Amino acid sequence: MTAKIAKRPTTLNDGRELIYFDDADTTLGDERSVDSRTLDPRPATATMRQDILTGEWVSIAAARQNRVFLPPADQDPLAPQTASNPSEVPALYDVAVFENRSPSFGPALAGSENAPAGLDDLAELGLGRTRSSIGRCEVVCFSPDHEGSFGTQTESRARTVIEAWADRTEALSALDGVQQVFPFENRGEAIGVTLHHPHGQIYSYPYITPKTQRTLDSIERTSPTMFQDILDFERAGDRVVSSGEHWTAFVPFAARWPIEIHMMPHRHVPDFASTSEAERDELAGLYLKLLRGVDAIYDTPTPYIAAWHQAPVNRARDTFRLHLQLTSPRRSADKLKYLAGSESAMGAWIGDVTPEAAAATIREAIERA
């Protein structure tokens, strides 16, 4: 890790891990308050059930049903603790990462009761199959402020978040039974966020996700250089929206969503932990530029899902490349694309906007921003 960004690990009062990441230009001191809350025991690890029609696993995490929903600023669970707000983060911070109190996966890991016995075990098909939802889910707080998103942060803060993604990717990939690590940001009520606080999450799955498995199948059917082939193809066309020395962002050839942008590093890296200092430095500014452009398309902020796809922990490290897929259902200033019969029921997508027209709109918005 760069010497300029400080990492300060600690624990919450129920044993969950909390890590502070201080900006390179932080104004904070070295000390942090201790969590003095009295907390209930953590809920039991959820249970996965297999869908025999697809072979996919569904985590039934009922404890999440009671999570906080759009609280006022004085009860924000991601703000620094105060006497009247016993939040999840005891001290003022720049960036804070902690284990989710009601996770979809974890806290149990491999070796626990009914845990998956590896990928071959999960690949078998049968009626009524269950396994414990081992893994870990973490919350990444981008700022102590009550409102905002990644795109509203300073470049220094963006760089700190990227450092946190890299650090946590490496740490979570080393946990027993974790097969894939996924950093993401949900932004906007139209996406379904339950907190306005600027934050993202990191899921650590006990399996390779269905989306990734389909990509691995495509690599197998085409070429081990598929991601480089995609990058070369897009950089030679008219759908590039932003680029630098190390990264290129583009609207993909077969975009599904009204706003869809992919971003890819120019060299092969499987995950954030494998990126260089120069790649992380450039990404901080380029990603902010991209997100601010997305917000400038219309007069109000754009809802989106920013999904950072990383290679599985134990497979395809030399062929699956780290990349962003940012998608938004917003198809006009006051209309959303809803996934109705064809998309939701059959997975058969119909695009509302040509990718070339979308790329032109996004490029113009980036210039305005």
Buried (B, 14 or more C-beta within 10 A) or exposed (E): EEEBBBBBEBBBEBEBBBBBBBBBEBEBEEEBEEBEEEBEEBBEBBBBBBEEEEBBBEBEBEBBEEEBEEBEEEEBBBBBBEEEBBBBBBBBBBBBBBBBBBBBBBBBBBEBEBBBEBBEEBEEEEEEBEBBBBBBBBBBBBBBBBEBBBBBBEEBBBBBBBBBBBBBBBBBBEBEBBBBBBBBBBBBEEBEBBBBBBBBBBBBBBBBBEEBBEBBEEBEEEEBBBBBEBBEEBBEBEBBBBBBEBBBBBBBEEBBBBBBBBBBBBEBBBBBBBBEEEBBBBBBEBBBBBBBBBBBBEEEBBBBBBBBBBBBBEBBBEBBBBBBBBBBBBBEEEEEBEEEEEBEEEEEEEBBBEBBEBBBBBBBBBEEB
